[in-house]
Amino acid sequence: MADALTHPDPARVAGVVLTPGAGADRDHPTLRALEEALAPLPVLRLNFPNRDRGKAGPERAEVAIPFLHERVTQWADELGVGTDRIVVGGRSFGGRMSSIAVAQGLHVAGLLLLSYPLHPPGRPDDLRIDHLPQVSVPVLAVSGATDPYGSPDELARHLATITGPLSLVTVPGTHGPPDAPVVAAVTAWLGR
């Protein structure tokens, strides 16, 4: 099920930065599938610093968020554009860290939340939403219909606090939905 897609201006998007979930790296199949589908649009798939140091598990937010600011700014400079022409986001933890970076002032064209971890499984009161009202850019959230990190109804209710235009797409699957419907939602949202 998809809401009417409200998206960034496709002509202005100069690149996409994608980040992985807590237990994955930049080579996660969904991130690779997105890079392939979005070509020739430049895509930068990033590891968080802990992964590059050979450590598993999530990066600390106090490291991940400044890292995203720095890398997005650096890459925009390399492309010869402002960060306001870059879309950022990622899977699960990567999308969450990207959303916090945007809420804290990273100026971008749009935000991708793939399998956003609204709350830990089985703990619907432990919400990760305090920063969302500060997100004012176009947002695409794609989530599996049976994702234990947030049901479609929970996501619709809590992501509604985002002040930018929100498109919420529910696809078959759980926290790791099949790549094809995720890629289709992202490419449609980006006008590709």
Secondary structure, 3 states (H helix, E strand, C coil): CECCCCCCCCCCCCEEEEECCCCCCCCCHHHHHHHHHHCCCCEEECCCHHHHCCCCCCCCHHHHHHHHHHHHHHHHHHHCCCHHHEEEEEECHHHHHHHHHHHCCCCCCEEEEECCCCCCCCCCCCCCCCCHHHCCCCEEEEEECCCCCCCHHHHHHHHCCCCCCEEEEEECCCCCCCHHHHHHHHHHHCCC
